C-alpha cells in the first residue's frame, strides 16, 4: 500500500469504520474515500456500481453492515440477512469489476458453531450449528467469506476476510434496543449511577464467557493484514483472553463508579456459552493486541460521557 493509494472505507461512521479512518489518517494515507448512508446506499446495486466506476478505489475495506445485539438479531432476522447480503454482494462485485487491488471483508466471530471447541480456530467454520439468536447475521457473513474466496479461486482476486471478536470503543451504538453488551452495560451503569438507582439489570445468567477487543486494536490489525496478508483463508482477530459476563459487568460498574447491585434477568437469552478466538495465526505473522480491557472500557466510557450522556 502506498500513502497516495485511493482507499474506500465502507461504513466509516460506524464503530469499526471510524477507527480505521482515524488510523489511516494518522498513518498518512491521504486519499481516503468515505460516503455516508444518505450519500450512498450500499444496498442499491446501480448506485454502488456507479460510485466504483467513477472513483476506482485501489483498496476497499468492507466494514459496513447491519449490526446489533442479541435483541435486534433475534427480532429482525429478515433484515439482518437481506441487508447484509445486498451490501456484501454489491461492494465485493463492484470492487472486482472496477479493478481494486485488494479488498478486506470484515466478518464476525458469530460465524463459528455455537459449541465450537475453545479457543476457536479458523478451521471450525461450518463445523456445526450456529447460535440461533444471531444465525441470520452469521449466515450473511459466511456468504461474504465464500464470495471473497470464490473471486480468488475463479479470478485470482486478492480479497481477504478477517473475523473480529466482540468489539467495543468510541462510536459504538449505545441504544439499548440495538447495542452490544459493553455499550449496553456502560449506559445502564451510568444511568443507574446518575439516577441513584439501587441495581442494574443484566440479561441472562452472567455465566457465558466472552472475549472483547478494543476497536483501535482491530484497526491496527486490519492495516497490518492489508499490508502483510494475501491469503483467501479467513483469519481471526481477537484479544486472546476472555471473562464471564458477570465479571465484565462488575468491571464496568467499577469503572463507572456505580456501587449498587447487579440483578440477573434469567428470562433473557445467554447466547453462546463461550466464544474465545484462537489468534495464534495472526500473532505468528507479527500482530498482537495492545490495549487491556479495563483501559479500553475507561476510554469508551470517557467517550460516552463526552458525546452521548
Number of C-alpha atoms within 10 A of each C-alpha: 15 9 14 11 14 20 26 25 24 25 23 23 20 18 20 28 22 22 22 27 22 13 16 19 13 10 11 11 17 15 15 17 16 17 16 12 14 7 9 14 14 27 19 13 17 12 15 20 18 11 16 20 15 10 13 18 24 17 23 24 25 23 22 23 22 17 16 21 19 21 17 20 23 17 12 14 16 13 15 24 20 15 17 26 21 16 23 25 18 19 25 22 17 21 26 19 13 16 15 22 15 21 26 23 25 21 26 20 22 23 26 27 21 19 16 21 15 11 16 20 19 20 11 13 17 13 13 12 13 21 18 14 20 25 21 23 30 25 19 23 26 20 18 22 24 16 17 27 22 15 17 16 12 8 10 11 21 20 29 24 28 24 22 24 25 23 23 24 24 23 20 22 22 20 13 17 13 17 20 22 24 24 26 20 24 22 23 22 27 23 16 20 19 11 9 12 14 13 16 22 14 20 18 18 17 19 14 17 19 20 21 24 25 27 26 24 21 24 20 18 23 23 18 15 20 18 11 12 17 16 14 21 16 21 22 24 27 28 26 18 17 21 16 17 22 18 14 23 20 18 15 24 23 14 18 22 13 22 17 15 13 17 15 15 14 12 9 13 13 19 15 19 14 22 28 24 27 20 23 18 15 19 15 9 12 11 17 19 17 13 15 12 19 14 12 21 24 17 15 22 24 16 16 21 11 9 10 12 12
